[in-house]
Amino acid sequence: MRRRIAVVSALSAAMFSLFGAVPALAAADAEIDVLWAVRVARGAAVDVSYGLSCPAGYNATVTVTLNQVRNDGLRASGTVTEDVTCTGAPFLEMARVTAKITGAPFQPRKATLAILATGCDDQDCFAVPVNQEIQVQNL
């Protein structure tokens, strides 16, 4: 066990010396608030509304993924990625998550929502993950 720890420590030191320091993650500088999820087009998509607050001058990428096991046991899922420019003030966003063509449409029931917002400026980066259950509602 000690040998394994020594090897991992040596490899970590070597990687750090080769690649240098990576930008610090400043999760406290950014925040995501999930508002609601509404089914559209008979379940072909779900509009996920959320609030995002991130530091001014950062360019961010937000990835929204929705997974659901339907009443009949079939799976509905989809992912969308959007680019946003941070202003330093909170703002509202709406992501339309389209169901995969090889899967089933979404139903008005619980689903697992994952949102990842990452962004950088010239000196620093942030990453904010959100993983939660959400109720998909009909319009």
Helices and strands as residue ranges (DSSP letters): H 2-19, G 27-29, E 31-40, G 41-43, E 45-53, E 59-69, E 75-85, E 91-98, E 110-120, E 125-138
